[in-house]
Amino acid sequence: RKEVEQDPGPFNVPEGATVAFNCTYSNSASQSFFWYRQDCRKEPKLLMSVYSSGNEDGRFTAQLNRASQYISLLIRDSKLSDSATYLCVVNLYSSASKIIFGSGTRLSIRP
Amino acid sequence: NAGVTQTPKFQVLKTGQSMTLQCAQDMNHNSMYWYRQDPGMGLRLIYYSASEGTTDKGEVPNGYNVSRLNKREFSLRLESAAPSQTSVYFCASSEAGGNYEQYFGPGTRLTVT
């Protein structure tokens, strides 16, 4: 089983829709969690950290479920510019050597 | 404030050639990383430097060497390039400790023929 698993998609949704995707992780000792966004042929960029209490940044909401070992990302009122690949990242043991990236979920927003 | 910069952006090598990928950051971060990204796979850690003066192997270190030249710069060297090293290489930096939120450079697209 992969340490961090994501549905590769693609998710193809109309502009204005709400879309959500999950990421599961295998190690219950995982300490910190992130969502990154990666545009085609570009570098990953930090979208948001995921806190135990959940957190929201504008149209984006991230949740952590430690009992079921997954994190989620919800995008409301999706824009064309949200089209990208979303990478789930998990840090085991709060260590520089244990930052694990998922393979990403591809999101395409259509007009 | 340029963030993380990488050179070159593109490179084509023949099998057996060597090259060094350069990375620099101006965020005063202690930790720096080298990743490779292949189609359909997540980023895989090649080497990292938790702080100036230290380097450690990541998940896929074979065929690579690194140098943490100073706090700002972290280079990746391919001594004898192989077609399996065709990939996109990203350098990243973060504060040491805490959540390790990483900031990435624009990447180097390397093709080995």
Interface residues (C-beta under 8 A of the other chain):
Chain A: V4 P8 S32 F34 K42 E43 P44 K45 L46 S49 L87 N91 S94 S95 A96 S97 I99 I100 F101 G102 S103 G104
Chain B: S31 Y33 Y35 G40 M41 G42 L43 R44 L45 Y48 A50 D56 G58 F90 S94 A96 G97 G98 N99 Y100 E101 Q102 Y103 F104 G105 P106 G107
